[in-house]
Amino acid sequence: MLLASACTPFQRGLPGDGVAGVGATTDTRQALLQAAESRIGAPYRYGGNGPDVFDCSGLVAYAHREIGIVVPRTAAEQFAAATPVPRRELQPGDLVFFKLSGRKIGHVGIYAGGDRFVHAPQSGGHVRVASLEDDVFRRGFAGAGRFLP
């Protein structure tokens, strides 16, 4: 399964530009997750960042924008900028990153709990929920991170 990474440029936010402060609440995490889940069924489109079409990193950027947080645009940039999180400490709203076709981060999703995550999978697909235990994601898991404290 080949998943495209988004190569669309982004504009990095500056401190005070909506970047989350210390002490993200469960409500904030739920709002982020709900923003992503509200797009389930939306079609995948390379470079899409909402509100009607998405690629994987576009969905992540969209969900964060909905709660007032500016994040980088591509999966690789999101991975580089996010605060690393051990898999055993994942919380809803955290990001899960994958190397699915090569050595570079090329896919990202938003963790929903219970080893599930919301993502925009590939051309011809739609935003959906998948499992970290699916073979392709188990093998390609590269790490996790967060923009919420």
N, C-alpha and C positions, 0 to 999 in steps of 0.2 A: 504494500500500500504506500503510495507516494503522496506525501502531503507537501504542498508548496509553502514556502516561507514568504512572508510579505517583505518586499524590498522598497516599500514606499517611504520616502523621507518623512521625518517628523520634526516638530518644533518642540524642543525641550522647554518645559516650564521652569520658571525661576522661583526661588524661595518666596513664599507668599502668594504664588499663583494657583492656589488650590491644592497644594501638596498636603497630604494628611499630616496632622500633628500627632503628638504622643497620645496614647490612650484610646485607640480605636475601640469602639464599643461593639457588642454583639449586634446591635441595631445597624451600625455602619456596615459590618460584614454582611449582614442579611440583605441590606439595600443593594450592595454590590452584586451579590449572588442573584438577587431578584431581577436586577437590570439585565444580567446575562440570560437568566431563565426566561425572561419575557420575550426574548428573541428566538427561542426554540422554534424551529420550522422555517426561519428565514433562510433564503438561499445563500450558498457560498459564492463569492466572487473574489478573485484575486485582487487585492488592493482595496476591497470594500471595508468601510469602517462605520457603516450604519447610516440611517437607522433601519434600512430595509435589506441590505446585503452586507455580507461580512467575509473577511478571511479570518484566520485564527487570531492574529495579533490585533486586527481591527475590532474584533469582538471584545477583547481585553481592554483596549483603549476606550471603546464606547462605554462599557460598563463602568470604568473608572471615571470617565467624564460625567456620567450621569450622577455621580455622587461628589463631583467637584474636584477630582484629582487628575492631574495631567501626568500621563506616562509616556515613555517612548513608543514609537509606532511599530517597530518590527519585533518578532519573537526574540531574535538574538540581542537586540538592544534592551528589551524588557528583562531578559535573563541577566545581562551585564549590570543593569541598574537596580534590580530588585534586591532586597535584603534576603540572603539565603535562609532557608528554613529546612531543618531535617525532616525527612518524610514522616517520621513518627510524631512530629509536632504540627502537622498540617491542620489548618482550621479553614472552615468555609470562607471563601473569598481569597484565599491564597492562590498563587499561580503554580501550575505544574508544566514543566518544560521537557521537550523530547528532541532526540536526535534520531530521526526516522529514516533518513536517506543520506548518510554521510557522517562527517565528523562535526558538523556545525548544528547549533540549535536551529531547528526549522519548524517547530510546532509548539503551541502553548494553549492551555485551557485554564478555566477557573474552577478550583476545587469546590465541590459541593458537600463533601462529607461522605462517609461510608465507602471510600475508595472510588467515588464517582466524580466526574468533572464535566463541565459544559464547554463545548468547543465547536468551531466551524471546521469540519474535517477536510474537504477537498472539493475540487471542481465536480459539479454534478450533485454534490451533497447539500445538506442543510444543517443549520445549527442544531445540535443534539447533545444528549448526555451519553457518556461512555464510561467504561470502567478502567481504572489503572491496572486491573488484573487481566484485561484483554491482552493476548499474546503480543501484538504489535506495540502496545504501550508499555507493557512490562519490560520487554526487551529494549525499547528505545528511551525509557525514562532517564532523564539527564539531571534532574534536580527540581527543587521547588524554591519559591521566593514570594515575597510580599512587598506591597507598597503601603499597606496598613500596618501600624505597629502592633 
